[in-house]
Amino acid sequence: MKAMWLVEPGRFELRDQPAYEFEADQVLVRIAYAGICPWDVRVYLGKKNVPLPRLMGHEASGIVTQVGKDVDHIRVGQRVAPDFIVKCGVCLNCRRGRANKCSNPRFPNGAYAEYAVLPHQNIHLLENATTSFESAAFMEPLACVFRGQKMLRLVPGETELVIGAGPIGLMHLQIARLFGARVMVADVLPERLALARQLGAHAILDNSNGDLKRAVMDWTNGCGADAAVVTVAASPVVLQAAECLGDGGRLNIFAGIYPVAPLPIDPNLIHYKELVLTGSADSTSQDMHAALHLIETGQVRVEELISHRLPLQQLPEGFEIVSKQQGLKVMIEIGGNLSP
């Protein structure tokens, strides 16, 4: 099998390696498509300290090619979306329902390869025969978004501000609408704002002049947003979002910010407005299941978010595209539209 390894920051290496052996409780998946995640790009750019070499990629879809002898509910030929983080299931966080913060996670292999092998509990089955492999590859990032939106505890009729109209922000927009919110989307790129409008944004706000608070207050008749989510990696934008909130507003710092920068926020802003500041990271298996259902039922549109489709050999080019914030989601075609 072929696999693309990140051997050092800024350098991938395409390797021919033996096909995976698998154990009795594991499933071998041939990868169809794999998306490029900003987390992977931070590792690629050397902004996050991760041991290398590493086979990365965790947004994927594929088809089952072999199953272990103890796996009786998954069949060869089934179309699936794998979860590439193996949780221990026994640590305090796992037992308290926070498996997304598992204390002992394992990352046995990645999606930038022709095959992956994972425990059966990490395999999510596609139920709709018409669901595309490309759409299914969005399960993992949408699961993270779904979890983040749940934490904002939206009530139908409330307003939410989404800052950043990249793939993540555009998924936040759609989930917030499903929770009944009226959604404002802010960005500096007109083409991204245009897509936000197509995907249902009630208002699009040009943040290129930095006067976002005024625009939000105008649109909310001076009340401010009930909730906000920051999907861009910039501390000043977090402060900007907090200033756009009304009384009792909730803010989710969704994007990881590297390099780390301090957040010079006025504590009285939080105190007098009774603001709630939170963050969210990763997702649980339940979030994955919910996200895949939203994709398969068409409640969240994801294929419109794909701007580039590249073969595995052009993975380095894809990472450069994402690092330069060109286009939207870059999808790597590995096996393509596989058949059972």
C-alpha positions as CSV (number, residue, x, y, z in Angstrom):
1,M,0.0,0.0,0.0
2,K,1.0,3.6,-0.5
3,A,1.0,6.1,2.4
4,M,2.1,9.7,2.6
5,W,4.1,10.4,5.7
6,L,5.0,13.7,7.2
7,V,8.7,13.2,8.0
8,E,9.5,16.7,9.2
9,P,7.7,20.1,9.1
10,G,7.1,21.1,5.5
11,R,8.1,17.7,4.0
12,F,6.0,14.7,3.0
13,E,7.3,11.4,1.8
14,L,5.3,8.9,-0.3
15,R,6.1,5.4,1.0
16,D,5.4,1.9,-0.2
17,Q,4.8,-0.1,2.9
18,P,3.3,-3.6,3.7
19,A,-0.5,-3.8,4.0
20,Y,-1.8,-3.7,7.5
21,E,-2.3,-6.9,9.5
22,F,-5.4,-6.7,11.6
23,E,-6.6,-8.3,14.9
24,A,-9.8,-10.2,15.7
25,D,-11.7,-7.0,16.7
26,Q,-10.5,-4.8,13.9
27,V,-11.7,-3.7,10.5
28,L,-9.6,-3.0,7.4
29,V,-10.8,-0.1,5.3
30,R,-9.8,1.0,1.9
31,I,-9.8,4.8,1.9
32,A,-11.8,6.6,-0.7
33,Y,-11.4,10.3,0.2
34,A,-9.6,12.2,3.0
35,G,-10.0,15.9,3.8
36,I,-7.2,18.2,5.0
37,C,-7.8,19.5,8.5
38,P,-6.3,22.8,9.9
39,W,-4.9,20.7,12.8
40,D,-2.9,18.7,10.3
41,V,-1.7,21.9,8.7
42,R,-0.5,23.3,12.0
43,V,1.7,20.2,12.4
44,Y,2.9,20.5,8.8
45,L,3.9,24.1,9.5
46,G,5.7,23.2,12.7
47,K,3.3,25.2,14.9
48,K,2.3,22.2,16.9
49,N,4.8,19.9,18.6
50,V,3.9,16.4,17.4
51,P,6.4,13.5,17.1
52,L,7.4,12.9,13.5
53,P,7.4,11.0,11.2
54,R,3.7,10.6,11.3
55,L,1.0,9.3,9.1
56,M,-1.8,11.9,9.5
57,G,-5.3,12.4,8.2
58,H,-8.5,11.8,10.1
59,E,-11.4,13.1,7.9
60,A,-12.1,10.1,5.7
61,S,-14.5,7.7,4.1
62,G,-14.0,4.3,2.5
63,I,-15.1,0.7,2.1
64,V,-14.6,-2.3,4.3
65,T,-12.3,-4.9,2.7
66,Q,-11.7,-7.3,5.6
67,V,-13.0,-7.8,9.1
68,G,-11.6,-9.7,12.1
69,K,-13.1,-13.0,13.2
70,D,-14.8,-11.4,16.2
71,V,-16.5,-8.7,14.2
72,D,-20.0,-9.9,13.3
73,H,-21.9,-6.7,12.6
74,I,-19.8,-5.2,9.9
75,R,-19.5,-6.8,6.4
76,V,-17.0,-6.7,3.6
77,G,-18.2,-4.2,1.0
78,Q,-20.0,-1.8,3.4
79,R,-19.4,1.9,2.9
80,V,-18.1,3.6,6.1
81,A,-16.6,6.7,7.7
82,P,-13.8,5.8,10.2
83,D,-13.0,7.6,13.4
84,F,-9.2,7.7,13.6
85,I,-8.9,8.5,17.3
86,V,-9.1,5.4,19.5
87,K,-10.3,6.2,23.0
88,C,-9.4,4.1,26.0
89,G,-13.0,4.0,27.4
90,V,-11.8,3.6,31.0
91,C,-10.2,6.9,32.0
92,L,-12.2,9.5,34.1
93,N,-13.1,11.6,31.1
94,C,-14.3,8.6,29.0
95,R,-16.4,7.4,31.9
96,R,-17.9,10.9,32.5
97,G,-19.0,11.2,28.9
98,R,-16.1,13.3,27.7
99,A,-14.4,10.8,25.5
100,N,-13.4,13.7,23.3
101,K,-10.9,14.5,26.1
102,C,-9.7,10.9,26.6
103,S,-6.6,10.8,28.8
104,N,-5.1,7.9,26.8
105,P,-6.0,8.2,23.2
106,R,-4.3,6.2,20.5
107,F,-3.6,7.2,16.9
108,P,-2.7,3.9,15.2
109,N,-2.7,5.1,11.6
110,G,-3.9,7.9,9.4
111,A,-6.1,8.5,6.4
112,Y,-3.5,9.7,3.9
113,A,-2.9,6.2,2.8
114,E,-4.6,3.5,0.7
115,Y,-5.8,1.6,3.7
116,A,-6.5,2.0,7.4
117,V,-7.1,-0.5,10.2
118,L,-9.2,0.4,13.2
119,P,-11.2,-1.2,16.0
120,H,-14.8,-2.1,15.0
121,Q,-16.2,0.5,17.4
122,N,-14.5,3.3,15.4
123,I,-16.3,2.4,12.2
124,H,-19.5,4.3,11.3
125,L,-21.7,2.7,8.7
126,L,-23.2,4.7,5.9
127,E,-27.0,4.0,5.8
128,N,-28.0,5.9,2.6
129,A,-26.8,4.3,-0.6
130,T,-26.8,7.7,-2.3
131,T,-24.4,9.4,0.2
132,S,-21.2,10.2,-1.6
133,F,-17.8,9.2,-0.2
134,E,-16.8,12.9,-0.4
135,S,-19.8,13.9,1.8
136,A,-19.1,11.1,4.3
137,A,-15.5,12.3,4.7
138,F,-16.9,15.4,6.5
139,M,-18.2,13.3,9.4
140,E,-15.4,14.1,11.7
141,P,-15.2,17.9,11.3
142,L,-19.0,18.2,11.4
143,A,-19.0,16.2,14.6
144,C,-16.7,18.7,16.2
145,V,-18.9,21.5,15.0
146,F,-22.0,19.8,16.3
147,R,-20.5,19.4,19.7
148,G,-19.4,23.1,19.7
149,Q,-22.9,24.2,18.8
150,K,-24.5,22.1,21.5
151,M,-22.3,23.9,24.1
152,L,-23.9,27.2,23.1
153,R,-27.3,26.0,24.3
154,L,-29.2,27.9,21.6
155,V,-32.9,28.6,21.9
156,P,-35.0,29.0,18.8
157,G,-35.2,32.6,17.8
158,E,-31.9,33.6,19.2
159,T,-29.1,35.2,17.1
160,E,-25.7,33.7,16.6
161,L,-22.6,35.3,15.1
162,V,-20.2,33.0,13.3
163,I,-16.8,34.6,12.6
164,G,-15.0,33.0,9.7
165,A,-16.7,31.6,6.6
166,G,-14.3,28.8,5.9
167,P,-15.5,25.2,5.8
168,I,-15.8,25.0,9.6
169,G,-17.6,28.3,9.9
170,L,-20.0,27.4,7.1
171,M,-20.9,24.1,8.9
172,H,-21.4,26.1,12.2
173,L,-23.8,28.3,10.2
174,Q,-25.9,25.3,9.1
175,I,-26.0,23.6,12.6
176,A,-27.0,26.9,14.3
177,R,-29.8,27.2,11.8
178,L,-31.0,23.7,12.7
179,F,-31.1,24.7,16.4
180,G,-33.4,27.5,15.3
181,A,-31.0,30.5,15.4
182,R,-30.9,33.5,13.1
183,V,-27.3,33.5,12.0
184,M,-24.9,36.3,11.1
185,V,-21.7,35.3,9.3
186,A,-18.6,37.6,9.3
187,D,-15.6,37.3,7.0
188,V,-13.2,39.4,5.0
189,L,-13.5,37.5,1.7
190,P,-16.5,38.3,-0.5
191,E,-16.6,34.9,-2.2
192,R,-16.9,33.2,1.2
193,L,-19.6,35.5,2.4
194,A,-21.5,34.8,-0.9
195,L,-21.4,31.1,-0.2
196,A,-22.6,31.7,3.4
197,R,-25.6,33.5,1.9
198,Q,-26.3,30.5,-0.3
199,L,-26.1,28.2,2.7
200,G,-28.7,30.1,4.6
201,A,-27.0,33.0,6.5
202,H,-29.6,35.6,7.5
203,A,-26.9,38.3,7.4
204,I,-23.4,38.5,6.0
205,L,-21.1,41.0,7.5
206,D,-17.9,42.3,5.9
207,N,-15.3,42.4,8.7
208,S,-12.5,43.8,6.6
209,N,-12.8,47.3,8.3
210,G,-12.7,45.8,11.8
211,D,-16.0,47.5,12.8
212,L,-17.9,44.3,13.4
213,K,-19.5,45.3,16.7
214,R,-21.3,48.2,15.0
215,A,-22.6,45.9,12.2
216,V,-23.9,43.3,14.8
217,M,-25.5,46.0,16.9
218,D,-27.3,47.5,13.9
219,W,-28.6,44.1,12.8
220,T,-29.8,43.1,16.3
221,N,-31.3,46.5,17.1
222,G,-28.7,47.2,19.7
223,C,-29.2,44.0,21.6
224,G,-26.1,42.2,20.5
225,A,-25.8,38.5,19.6
226,D,-27.0,35.8,21.9
227,A,-24.2,33.5,20.9
228,A,-21.0,33.7,18.9
229,V,-18.4,31.2,17.6
230,V,-14.9,32.1,16.6
231,T,-13.5,29.8,13.8
232,V,-10.4,31.8,12.9
233,A,-7.1,31.4,14.7
234,A,-6.7,35.0,16.0
235,S,-6.9,36.3,19.6
236,P,-8.0,39.8,18.6
237,V,-11.1,38.2,16.9
238,V,-12.0,36.5,20.2
239,L,-12.1,39.9,21.9
240,Q,-14.1,41.3,18.9
241,A,-16.6,38.5,19.3
242,A,-17.1,39.1,23.0
243,E,-17.8,42.7,22.4
244,C,-20.6,41.8,20.0
245,L,-22.5,39.8,22.6
246,G,-25.6,40.9,24.4
247,D,-26.5,40.3,28.0
248,G,-26.2,36.6,28.8
249,G,-24.3,35.9,25.6
250,R,-22.2,32.8,25.1
251,L,-18.9,32.6,23.2
252,N,-17.2,29.5,21.9
253,I,-13.6,29.8,21.0
254,F,-13.7,27.0,18.5
255,A,-10.4,27.5,16.7
256,G,-7.1,26.6,18.2
257,I,-4.8,29.6,18.1
258,Y,-1.1,29.2,17.2
259,P,1.2,30.8,18.0
260,V,-0.5,31.3,21.3
261,A,-1.4,35.0,22.0
262,P,-2.8,36.5,25.2
263,L,-6.4,37.6,25.4
264,P,-6.6,41.1,26.8
265,I,-10.3,41.1,27.7
266,D,-12.0,43.5,30.1
267,P,-13.3,41.3,33.0
268,N,-16.1,43.8,33.6
269,L,-17.4,43.0,30.1
270,I,-17.9,39.4,31.3
271,H,-19.1,40.4,34.8
272,Y,-21.8,43.0,33.9
273,K,-23.1,41.3,30.8
274,E,-23.0,37.8,32.5
275,L,-21.2,36.4,29.5
276,V,-20.2,32.7,29.3
277,L,-16.8,32.0,27.6
278,T,-16.1,28.4,26.6
279,G,-14.2,26.3,24.1
280,S,-14.7,23.0,22.4
281,A,-12.3,20.5,21.0
282,D,-12.8,17.2,19.1
283,S,-15.9,15.1,19.5
284,T,-17.4,11.9,20.8
285,S,-18.7,8.8,19.0
286,Q,-22.2,10.1,19.6
287,D,-21.3,13.4,17.9
288,M,-19.9,11.4,15.0
289,H,-23.1,9.4,14.7
290,A,-25.2,12.6,14.8
291,A,-23.0,14.3,12.2
292,L,-23.1,11.5,9.8
293,H,-26.9,11.4,10.1
294,L,-27.2,15.1,9.3
295,I,-25.0,14.6,6.2
296,E,-26.9,11.5,5.0
297,T,-30.3,13.2,5.5
298,G,-29.2,16.3,3.6
299,Q,-29.8,18.6,6.7
300,V,-26.2,19.8,6.3
301,R,-24.7,20.5,2.9
302,V,-21.0,19.8,2.7
303,E,-20.1,19.1,-0.9
304,E,-20.4,22.8,-1.7
305,L,-17.5,23.3,0.7
306,I,-15.0,21.4,-1.5
307,S,-12.9,23.7,-3.6
308,H,-10.0,21.4,-4.6
309,R,-9.8,17.7,-5.4
310,L,-6.3,16.3,-5.6
311,P,-4.7,12.8,-5.8
312,L,-2.6,11.4,-2.9
313,Q,0.6,12.2,-4.7
314,Q,-0.4,15.9,-4.6
315,L,-1.0,16.0,-0.8
316,P,1.9,18.5,-0.3
317,E,0.2,20.9,-2.7
318,G,-3.0,20.5,-0.9
319,F,-1.4,21.5,2.4
320,E,0.1,24.6,0.8
321,I,-3.3,25.6,-0.5
322,V,-4.8,25.3,3.0
323,S,-1.9,27.0,4.7
324,K,-2.3,30.0,2.4
325,Q,-6.1,30.0,3.0
326,Q,-6.9,29.6,-0.7
327,G,-10.3,28.1,-1.6
328,L,-12.2,26.1,1.0
329,K,-12.0,22.3,1.8
330,V,-9.2,20.4,0.0
331,M,-10.3,16.8,-0.6
332,I,-7.7,14.1,-1.3
333,E,-8.9,11.4,-3.7
334,I,-7.2,8.1,-2.8
335,G,-9.4,5.3,-3.9
336,G,-12.1,7.5,-5.3
337,N,-15.7,6.3,-5.8
338,L,-15.0,2.7,-4.7
339,S,-17.4,-0.1,-5.4
340,P,-18.1,-3.2,-3.2
